[in-house]
């Protein structure tokens, strides 16, 4: 072979040798990384294929409306009532409504895009949406409670004296007084309007337990249609369902009842203590404590026909729960957890948000919640990568 041919052959082999050398170096580095990871107890292969955990981002919202603030949602916005009035912030934290007035013990409720704020033990009532106050009134009697339906109709429970334990006034969405009911026995706690604006259910305490008084066709009937007595029991809250039945939360039962006298037990928890509850559309959430076992208990989700969607044991202190859009947010003393309606927990990175000091959680929409305390209101967004 000529010298020129030998030189050409060496040049052909050089890239191959360089490539082999590079491969050897890469394999050596990978082997060293795997060995080091094994020694440190890590699994690099698992890390490649494991999903990235969702993180929670926190952003403080400013609700400068005095003390004793209470919160609710109106559409995708957040409404608050305090001792100095009401305020609404959009999902971006920008103020869309403010109304200043005095309340001693503020409370707030909402349905759809409508809100009602009222002063328990006082006389101030405000009805509003995201951008404007649609009704402002001062009641003649002391306000006990108020509620509003998705059509903007609302009712106010007052104690007016004159021998009556409670007066319930129903207003339409224009603020006109359309019906009054007078309860002469027991103590009226609350009232609720049906979705079609035609029926009224009134919850009161009696000497023997709780009572729900039904008025059907309130525009033409001044007499109660039916009284349901829950003897020996304590009903905490009532709410109308779209089908016309009333959903009732008691200290030991979850059930429905209607003005025809039909009632249906959805879930019994006689052996547990009711810790917290929430209802959003057809989705019900319960937190039940086991008697005498510290903070151990259960979370349960169900449909309004009694179908159980999910159940899970929880051993940490639960401070507050909130349901929305077929999801549930739980505030514990050591953090928060997002669940779907079947109580499958959404995994999140550790330490994503500290719940220290938060006293209530409000689900705004799926993956978004508001954690509140006396001095702060923080929007939490669960972000998947």
PEPE-V100269 format. One record per pair of residues at least 4 apart in sequence whose ideal C-beta (glycine too) atoms are under 6 Angstrom apart, sorted by the first residue. I is the first residue (numbers start at 1). J is the second residue. If there is no record, write none. Layout:
i=I j=J
i=I j=J
This chain:
i=1 j=5
i=1 j=6
i=13 j=17
i=37 j=42
i=37 j=44
i=46 j=50
i=52 j=385
i=53 j=347
i=53 j=348
i=53 j=349
i=54 j=348
i=54 j=382
i=54 j=384
i=55 j=349
i=55 j=352
i=55 j=383
i=56 j=352
i=56 j=353
i=56 j=380
i=56 j=382
i=57 j=381
i=57 j=383
i=58 j=353
i=58 j=378
i=58 j=380
i=59 j=379
i=60 j=378
i=61 j=89
i=61 j=93
i=61 j=377
i=61 j=379
i=63 j=69
i=63 j=80
i=63 j=87
i=63 j=377
i=65 j=80
i=65 j=82
i=65 j=84
i=65 j=85
i=65 j=87
i=66 j=82
i=66 j=83
i=66 j=84
i=67 j=83
i=68 j=83
i=68 j=106
i=69 j=80
i=69 j=82
i=70 j=81
i=70 j=106
i=70 j=107
i=70 j=108
i=71 j=80
i=71 j=362
i=71 j=372
i=72 j=79
i=72 j=108
i=72 j=110
i=73 j=78
i=73 j=364
i=74 j=79
i=74 j=110
i=74 j=113
i=74 j=115
i=74 j=130
i=75 j=113
i=76 j=91
i=77 j=88
i=77 j=90
i=77 j=130
i=78 j=89
i=78 j=370
i=79 j=88
i=79 j=115
i=80 j=87
i=81 j=86
i=81 j=106
i=81 j=108
i=81 j=117
i=82 j=106
i=83 j=103
i=85 j=99
i=85 j=100
i=85 j=101
i=86 j=99
i=86 j=117
i=86 j=126
i=87 j=98
i=88 j=96
i=88 j=97
i=88 j=130
i=89 j=93
i=89 j=95
i=90 j=94
i=90 j=96
i=96 j=130
i=96 j=131
i=97 j=131
i=99 j=133
i=101 j=124
i=103 j=119
i=103 j=124
i=104 j=119
i=104 j=121
i=104 j=122
i=105 j=120
i=105 j=121
i=107 j=118
i=107 j=120
i=108 j=117
i=109 j=116
i=109 j=147
i=109 j=148
i=110 j=115
i=111 j=148
i=111 j=149
i=111 j=150
i=112 j=150
i=113 j=129
i=114 j=129
i=114 j=148
i=114 j=152
i=115 j=128
i=116 j=127
i=116 j=146
i=116 j=148
i=116 j=154
i=117 j=126
i=118 j=125
i=118 j=143
i=118 j=146
i=119 j=124
i=119 j=143
i=120 j=143
i=121 j=142
i=122 j=143
i=123 j=138
i=123 j=139
i=125 j=137
i=125 j=156
i=126 j=133
i=126 j=136
i=127 j=134
i=127 j=135
i=127 j=154
i=128 j=133
i=128 j=134
i=135 j=175
i=139 j=143
i=139 j=158
i=141 j=158
i=141 j=159
i=141 j=160
i=142 j=158
i=142 j=159
i=143 j=158
i=144 j=157
i=145 j=157
i=145 j=190
i=146 j=156
i=147 j=155
i=147 j=192
i=148 j=154
i=149 j=153
i=149 j=193
i=151 j=197
i=152 j=173
i=153 j=172
i=153 j=173
i=153 j=193
i=153 j=197
i=154 j=171
i=155 j=168
i=155 j=170
i=155 j=191
i=155 j=193
i=156 j=169
i=157 j=166
i=157 j=168
i=157 j=188
i=157 j=191
i=158 j=167
i=160 j=167
i=164 j=182
i=164 j=184
i=165 j=183
i=165 j=186
i=165 j=187
i=166 j=183
i=166 j=188
i=167 j=182
i=168 j=181
i=168 j=191
i=168 j=202
i=169 j=177
i=169 j=180
i=170 j=178
i=170 j=179
i=171 j=175
i=171 j=177
i=172 j=176
i=172 j=178
i=179 j=218
i=183 j=188
i=183 j=204
i=186 j=204
i=186 j=205
i=186 j=206
i=187 j=205
i=188 j=204
i=189 j=203
i=190 j=203
i=191 j=202
i=192 j=201
i=192 j=238
i=192 j=239
i=192 j=240
i=193 j=200
i=194 j=198
i=194 j=199
i=194 j=240
i=195 j=242
i=198 j=217
i=199 j=216
i=200 j=215
i=200 j=218
i=201 j=212
i=201 j=214
i=201 j=238
i=201 j=246
i=202 j=213
i=203 j=212
i=203 j=235
i=203 j=238
i=204 j=211
i=206 j=211
i=208 j=231
i=209 j=230
i=209 j=231
i=209 j=232
i=209 j=233
i=210 j=230
i=210 j=233
i=210 j=234
i=210 j=235
i=211 j=227
i=211 j=229
i=212 j=228
i=213 j=224
i=213 j=227
i=214 j=225
i=214 j=226
i=214 j=259
i=215 j=224
i=216 j=225
i=216 j=259
i=217 j=221
i=225 j=259
i=226 j=259
i=226 j=261
i=228 j=257
i=230 j=235
i=233 j=250
i=234 j=251
i=235 j=248
i=235 j=250
i=236 j=249
i=237 j=249
i=238 j=246
i=238 j=248
i=239 j=247
i=239 j=279
i=240 j=246
i=241 j=245
i=241 j=247
i=241 j=304
i=245 j=256
i=245 j=258
i=246 j=257
i=247 j=256
i=248 j=255
i=249 j=277
i=251 j=274
i=252 j=270
i=253 j=265
i=253 j=268
i=254 j=266
i=254 j=267
i=255 j=263
i=255 j=265
i=255 j=266
i=256 j=264
i=257 j=263
i=258 j=262
i=266 j=306
i=269 j=288
i=272 j=288
i=273 j=289
i=275 j=287
i=275 j=289
i=275 j=318
i=276 j=287
i=276 j=321
i=277 j=286
i=278 j=285
i=278 j=321
i=278 j=322
i=278 j=323
i=279 j=284
i=280 j=323
i=280 j=324
i=282 j=303
i=282 j=304
i=283 j=323
i=283 j=326
i=283 j=341
i=284 j=302
i=285 j=301
i=285 j=321
i=285 j=323
i=285 j=328
i=286 j=300
i=287 j=299
i=287 j=318
i=287 j=321
i=288 j=297
i=288 j=298
i=289 j=297
i=290 j=296
i=290 j=297
i=295 j=316
i=295 j=317
i=296 j=315
i=297 j=314
i=298 j=313
i=299 j=312
i=299 j=314
i=299 j=343
i=300 j=311
i=301 j=309
i=301 j=310
i=301 j=341
i=301 j=343
i=302 j=308
i=302 j=309
i=303 j=307
i=309 j=341
i=309 j=342
i=310 j=342
i=310 j=343
i=312 j=343
i=316 j=332
i=317 j=333
i=318 j=332
i=319 j=331
i=320 j=331
i=320 j=360
i=320 j=361
i=321 j=330
i=322 j=329
i=322 j=361
i=322 j=362
i=322 j=363
i=323 j=328
i=324 j=363
i=324 j=365
i=325 j=365
i=325 j=366
i=326 j=341
i=327 j=340
i=327 j=366
i=328 j=339
i=329 j=338
i=329 j=361
i=329 j=363
i=329 j=369
i=330 j=337
i=331 j=336
i=331 j=355
i=331 j=358
i=331 j=361
i=335 j=355
i=336 j=355
i=337 j=345
i=338 j=346
i=338 j=382
i=339 j=343
i=339 j=345
i=340 j=344
i=348 j=352
i=353 j=380
i=357 j=373
i=358 j=371
i=358 j=373
i=359 j=373
i=360 j=372
i=361 j=369
i=361 j=371
i=362 j=370
i=363 j=369
i=364 j=368
i=364 j=370
i=367 j=382
i=368 j=381
i=369 j=380
i=370 j=379
i=371 j=378
i=371 j=380
i=372 j=377
